[in-house]
Amino acid sequence: MDLSIFDGFAEPVLLLREGRVVYCNRAAEERFPGLGAGEETPVALAELLGDILPPAAAAGTVDGWPCTATVQAAAEGSLVVLRPRTEGADLPGPERLVLQLRRETASLSMAIQGLDPTEGPVDESRAQRYLNVLHQGLYRIVRMADHLDLASGGDEGQWQPQSLDLAGLCRETAEQVEGLCRMSGCAFTWSLETSGLLTVGDDRLLERMLLCMLSNAMKAAGRTGRFGLKLAVRGSRAVVTVWNSGRPLEEKDLSRLFGGAQAPSLDPKAGLGLGLELVRRVASLHGGAVLVESREGVTRCVVSLPIQKPEQGEPLRSPKADYSGGFLPVLVELSDVLPPEVYNFEDLQ
């Protein structure tokens, strides 16, 4: 591979092998002063990439620089391209938002018409089906509003980091998802390497991040696939991994995960395309990074968060679900993947 083609690139390009730099272009030398072939991989870059294998993508900060990294396999090692990030750049265009709103309002309108007695007799079974569709549609609209709010920075002023048990939060979230999966027939597993993990963060935002990762994995796995969650501790960092057994992502897909324009989609499960951006933003608020890798048989989304010991004497904040407006977060975030029967009104009381 002729690496000289990257010499004039405006973006940092590096070829890494076994923890060392094989090649770096001028932009990379400017970003990492003193770097050259044979040197160890810069610490900040190594922390961003972790132990992922190509093809993969990551988003975080390198020495305070917000960036994304795409990692591709090369004959001599792993080729890494770094690109700057701009907050809010991944918000959907008006056409995408309009398409999704029209889809949801059409679904609500259909359900309302189905409950209209002038359209014919409404038996109890039929009424329940349409009520379930109505409830699910409302949860989907709340999900859209939540994603837009967070991706545009709306929650940043409300960010309230306090002491919390991250393992407890993962356990509570996994148990909720596990119960819903039993109802819908999906294969979900979870594991925690530790029964308790005290740190500092915003449990409300972290819960949304976890649910968003699980929603993405559940969609990718499909009814016949498997997905799961794992919490591990690696040194001074907590590592949350959500995986699925669905179709592996292609390199061109990975390169667009953390940026780049997306065409409007009519797929009912496509959403606004803000899922991973929401995950990245919450991780960023907590000083963490997001990595995605996809190989044959498994795709993993990994969030690495620094463990911040609570100040002595600070009370522990127990994770609690946020029933804002009566909408349970787990049902909001999974609303575009769960079957309508899960949204039975009696079950939501």
C-alpha positions as CSV (number, residue, x, y, z in Angstrom):
1,M,0.0,0.0,0.0
2,D,1.4,3.4,-1.1
3,L,1.0,5.5,2.0
4,S,2.4,8.6,0.4
5,I,-1.1,9.3,-1.0
6,F,-2.0,10.5,2.5
7,D,0.9,12.9,2.9
8,G,-1.1,15.9,1.8
9,F,-4.4,15.0,3.5
10,A,-5.8,17.8,5.8
11,E,-6.9,15.1,8.3
12,P,-4.5,13.1,10.5
13,V,-3.8,9.6,9.0
14,L,-1.8,7.0,10.9
15,L,-0.9,3.4,10.3
16,L,-0.7,1.5,13.5
17,R,0.7,-2.0,14.2
18,E,1.2,-3.7,17.6
19,G,0.9,-0.4,19.6
20,R,3.4,1.5,17.4
21,V,3.2,4.0,14.5
22,V,4.3,2.6,11.1
23,Y,3.3,5.8,9.3
24,C,1.8,9.2,10.0
25,N,1.1,12.1,7.6
26,R,2.0,15.8,8.3
27,A,-1.5,16.5,9.7
28,A,-0.9,13.7,12.3
29,E,2.6,15.1,13.1
30,E,1.0,18.5,13.8
31,R,-1.7,17.0,16.0
32,F,0.9,14.9,17.9
33,P,4.1,16.9,18.0
34,G,7.2,14.8,17.9
35,L,5.4,11.7,16.5
36,G,7.1,9.6,13.9
37,A,7.5,6.1,12.5
38,G,8.5,3.6,15.2
39,E,7.1,5.7,18.1
40,E,4.4,4.2,20.4
41,T,0.8,5.1,19.6
42,P,0.0,8.4,21.4
43,V,-1.7,7.6,24.7
44,A,-4.8,9.8,24.0
45,L,-5.4,8.0,20.7
46,A,-4.8,4.6,22.3
47,E,-7.4,5.4,25.0
48,L,-9.9,6.4,22.3
49,L,-9.4,3.3,20.2
50,G,-9.1,0.8,23.1
51,D,-8.9,-2.8,21.9
52,I,-11.2,-2.6,19.0
53,L,-10.4,-4.4,15.7
54,P,-11.0,-3.1,12.2
55,P,-13.4,-2.3,10.7
56,A,-14.5,0.1,13.5
57,A,-15.3,3.6,14.3
58,A,-15.0,5.7,17.5
59,A,-16.0,9.1,18.8
60,G,-14.5,11.0,21.7
61,T,-11.7,13.5,22.5
62,V,-7.9,13.2,21.8
63,D,-6.0,15.7,24.1
64,G,-9.2,17.8,24.3
65,W,-9.9,17.7,20.6
66,P,-13.4,16.4,19.7
67,C,-13.0,14.0,16.9
68,T,-14.1,10.7,15.2
69,A,-11.8,7.9,14.1
70,T,-12.4,5.3,11.5
71,V,-10.2,2.2,11.6
72,Q,-9.7,0.0,8.5
73,A,-7.6,-3.1,8.0
74,A,-4.4,-2.7,6.0
75,A,-1.8,-5.2,5.0
76,E,0.7,-3.5,7.4
77,G,-1.6,-2.9,10.3
78,S,-4.6,-0.7,11.0
79,L,-5.2,2.5,9.1
80,V,-6.7,5.3,11.3
81,V,-8.2,8.5,9.9
82,L,-9.1,11.2,12.4
83,R,-11.8,13.9,11.6
84,P,-12.9,16.9,13.7
85,R,-16.3,16.9,15.2
86,T,-18.8,19.8,15.4
87,E,-21.4,19.7,18.1
88,G,-24.9,19.5,16.6
89,A,-23.7,18.7,13.1
90,D,-25.6,15.4,13.0
91,L,-29.1,16.8,13.5
92,P,-31.5,15.6,10.9
93,G,-32.7,17.9,8.1
94,P,-36.3,19.1,8.1
95,E,-37.3,16.6,5.4
96,R,-36.3,13.7,7.6
97,L,-38.1,15.1,10.5
98,V,-41.3,15.7,8.5
99,L,-41.2,12.2,7.0
100,Q,-41.1,10.7,10.5
101,L,-43.7,12.9,11.9
102,R,-46.1,12.2,9.0
103,R,-45.5,8.5,9.5
104,E,-46.4,8.7,13.2
105,T,-49.4,10.9,12.7
106,A,-50.7,8.6,10.0
107,S,-50.4,5.7,12.3
108,L,-52.3,7.5,15.1
109,S,-55.0,8.6,12.6
110,M,-55.5,5.0,11.4
111,A,-55.9,3.8,15.0
112,I,-58.4,6.6,15.8
113,Q,-60.5,5.7,12.7
114,G,-60.4,2.1,13.7
115,L,-62.0,3.0,17.1
116,D,-64.7,5.1,15.4
117,P,-68.1,3.2,16.0
118,T,-69.5,4.7,12.8
119,E,-67.0,2.7,10.8
120,G,-68.6,-0.6,12.1
121,P,-68.9,-2.6,15.3
122,V,-65.8,-2.4,17.5
123,D,-65.4,-5.5,19.5
124,E,-63.1,-5.7,22.5
125,S,-60.3,-7.4,20.7
126,R,-60.3,-4.9,17.9
127,A,-60.5,-2.0,20.3
128,Q,-57.5,-3.3,22.3
129,R,-55.4,-3.6,19.1
130,Y,-56.0,0.0,18.1
131,L,-55.5,1.3,21.6
132,N,-52.1,-0.4,21.7
133,V,-51.2,1.3,18.4
134,L,-52.3,4.6,19.8
135,H,-50.2,4.2,23.0
136,Q,-47.2,3.1,21.1
137,G,-47.5,6.0,18.7
138,L,-47.5,8.5,21.6
139,Y,-44.3,6.8,23.0
140,R,-42.6,7.1,19.6
141,I,-43.4,10.8,19.4
142,V,-42.0,11.4,22.9
143,R,-38.9,9.4,21.8
144,M,-38.4,11.7,18.8
145,A,-38.7,14.8,20.9
146,D,-36.2,13.4,23.5
147,H,-33.6,12.6,20.8
148,L,-33.9,16.0,19.2
149,D,-33.6,17.7,22.5
150,L,-30.5,15.9,23.6
151,A,-28.8,16.0,20.2
152,S,-29.3,19.7,20.0
153,G,-27.8,20.3,23.4
154,G,-31.1,20.8,25.2
155,D,-30.2,18.7,28.2
156,E,-26.7,20.1,28.7
157,G,-28.0,22.8,31.1
158,Q,-30.0,20.2,33.0
159,W,-27.0,17.8,33.4
160,Q,-26.9,16.9,37.1
161,P,-23.9,14.6,37.9
162,Q,-24.1,13.0,41.3
163,S,-22.9,9.9,43.0
164,L,-24.5,6.7,41.6
165,D,-24.0,3.0,41.4
166,L,-23.4,2.3,37.7
167,A,-23.6,-1.4,38.1
168,G,-27.0,-1.0,39.8
169,L,-28.2,1.2,37.0
170,C,-27.1,-1.4,34.4
171,R,-28.8,-4.1,36.4
172,E,-32.1,-2.3,36.7
173,T,-32.1,-1.4,33.0
174,A,-31.2,-4.9,31.9
175,E,-33.9,-6.4,34.1
176,Q,-36.5,-4.1,32.5
177,V,-35.4,-5.0,29.0
178,E,-35.3,-8.7,29.9
179,G,-38.9,-8.6,31.0
180,L,-40.0,-6.9,27.8
181,C,-38.0,-9.4,25.7
182,R,-39.9,-12.3,27.4
183,M,-43.1,-10.7,26.3
184,S,-42.0,-10.1,22.7
185,G,-39.9,-13.3,22.2
186,C,-36.5,-11.6,21.7
187,A,-33.3,-13.3,22.9
188,F,-31.5,-11.0,25.4
189,T,-28.7,-11.8,27.9
190,W,-26.7,-9.6,30.2
191,S,-23.8,-9.8,32.7
192,L,-22.0,-7.6,35.2
193,E,-18.4,-8.2,36.2
194,T,-19.0,-6.3,39.5
195,S,-22.1,-6.1,41.7
196,G,-21.4,-2.5,42.6
197,L,-19.6,0.4,40.9
198,L,-19.6,3.8,42.5
199,T,-18.9,6.7,40.2
200,V,-20.2,10.2,39.4
201,G,-22.7,10.8,36.6
202,D,-26.2,11.7,35.6
203,D,-28.3,8.5,36.1
204,R,-31.1,9.9,33.9
205,L,-28.9,10.5,30.9
206,L,-27.0,7.3,31.4
207,E,-30.2,5.3,31.5
208,R,-31.3,6.9,28.2
209,M,-27.8,6.1,26.7
210,L,-28.1,2.4,27.8
211,L,-31.6,2.1,26.4
212,C,-30.7,3.7,23.1
213,M,-27.8,1.3,22.7
214,L,-30.1,-1.7,23.5
215,S,-32.7,-0.4,21.1
216,N,-30.2,-0.2,18.2
217,A,-28.9,-3.7,19.0
218,M,-32.5,-5.1,19.3
219,K,-33.4,-3.7,15.8
220,A,-30.2,-5.1,14.3
221,A,-30.6,-8.5,15.8
222,G,-34.2,-8.9,14.7
223,R,-36.7,-11.5,16.0
224,T,-34.3,-14.4,15.2
225,G,-31.1,-12.9,16.5
226,R,-29.5,-12.3,19.9
227,F,-28.4,-9.2,21.7
228,G,-26.9,-8.4,25.1
229,L,-25.3,-6.1,27.6
230,K,-22.1,-6.4,29.6
231,L,-20.5,-4.2,32.2
232,A,-16.7,-4.5,32.9
233,V,-14.0,-2.6,34.7
234,R,-10.7,-1.9,32.9
235,G,-8.4,0.0,35.2
236,S,-9.8,3.4,35.9
237,R,-12.6,3.0,33.3
238,A,-16.0,1.4,33.2
239,V,-16.7,-0.3,29.9
240,V,-20.3,-0.9,28.8
241,T,-20.7,-3.2,25.8
242,V,-23.9,-3.8,23.9
243,W,-23.7,-6.4,21.2
244,N,-25.9,-8.1,18.6
245,S,-25.7,-11.0,16.2
246,G,-27.3,-9.2,13.3
247,R,-25.8,-8.5,9.9
248,P,-22.3,-7.0,10.3
249,L,-21.9,-3.3,9.2
250,E,-19.9,-2.5,6.2
251,E,-16.9,-0.1,6.3
252,K,-18.8,2.6,4.5
253,D,-21.5,2.3,7.1
254,L,-19.0,2.6,10.0
255,S,-17.4,5.7,8.5
256,R,-20.8,7.5,8.7
257,L,-21.8,6.4,12.2
258,F,-20.6,9.5,13.9
259,G,-21.2,12.1,11.2
260,G,-22.1,12.6,7.5
261,A,-25.4,13.2,5.7
262,Q,-28.0,10.6,5.7
263,A,-30.8,10.4,3.1
264,P,-34.4,10.5,4.5
265,S,-35.7,7.0,5.1
266,L,-39.2,5.6,4.9
267,D,-38.3,2.6,7.0
268,P,-40.6,2.6,10.0
269,K,-37.7,1.5,12.2
270,A,-35.2,4.0,10.8
271,G,-36.2,6.8,13.2
272,L,-34.3,10.1,12.9
273,G,-30.9,8.6,12.8
274,L,-30.0,10.2,16.1
275,G,-29.5,7.0,18.2
276,L,-25.8,6.8,18.1
277,E,-25.4,10.6,18.3
278,L,-27.4,10.5,21.5
279,V,-25.1,7.8,22.9
280,R,-22.0,9.8,21.9
281,R,-23.3,13.0,23.4
282,V,-24.1,11.4,26.8
283,A,-20.7,9.7,26.8
284,S,-19.0,13.0,26.0
285,L,-20.8,14.8,28.9
286,H,-19.3,12.1,31.2
287,G,-15.8,12.4,29.7
288,G,-16.1,9.1,27.8
289,A,-15.8,7.7,24.3
290,V,-17.9,5.5,22.0
291,L,-16.5,2.8,19.8
292,V,-18.3,0.6,17.3
293,E,-16.8,-2.5,15.7
294,S,-18.4,-5.1,13.4
295,R,-17.2,-8.5,12.4
296,E,-18.8,-11.5,11.0
297,G,-21.4,-12.7,13.5
298,V,-21.3,-9.8,16.0
299,T,-21.5,-6.0,16.1
300,R,-20.4,-4.3,19.3
301,C,-21.1,-0.7,20.6
302,V,-18.7,0.0,23.4
303,V,-18.9,3.0,25.8
304,S,-15.8,3.7,27.9
305,L,-16.4,6.0,30.9
306,P,-13.9,7.3,33.4
307,I,-14.7,6.1,37.0
308,Q,-14.9,9.2,39.2
309,K,-14.8,8.4,42.9
310,P,-17.5,10.4,44.8
311,E,-16.3,12.9,47.3
312,Q,-16.2,11.5,50.8
313,G,-19.5,12.0,52.6
314,E,-21.5,12.6,49.4
315,P,-24.7,10.7,49.5
316,L,-25.3,7.9,47.0
317,R,-28.0,8.6,44.4
318,S,-30.0,5.5,43.8
319,P,-30.9,5.1,40.1
320,K,-34.6,5.7,39.6
321,A,-36.7,5.6,36.5
322,D,-37.9,9.0,35.2
323,Y,-41.6,8.8,34.6
324,S,-41.8,12.3,33.0
325,G,-45.3,12.8,31.9
326,G,-46.2,9.2,32.8
327,F,-43.9,7.8,30.0
328,L,-41.7,5.0,31.2
329,P,-38.2,5.5,29.7
330,V,-37.7,1.8,28.7
331,L,-40.9,1.9,26.7
332,V,-40.1,5.2,25.2
333,E,-36.7,4.2,23.9
334,L,-37.8,0.7,22.7
335,S,-41.0,2.0,21.2
336,D,-39.9,1.6,17.6
337,V,-38.9,-2.0,18.0
338,L,-41.3,-3.6,20.5
339,P,-44.6,-5.1,19.2
340,P,-47.8,-3.0,19.8
341,E,-49.2,-5.5,22.2
342,V,-46.6,-4.5,24.8
343,Y,-48.3,-1.1,25.0
344,N,-51.5,-2.5,26.5
345,F,-53.0,0.3,28.5
346,E,-53.7,-1.9,31.5
347,D,-50.1,-3.1,31.6
348,L,-48.8,0.5,31.6
349,Q,-50.7,1.5,34.8
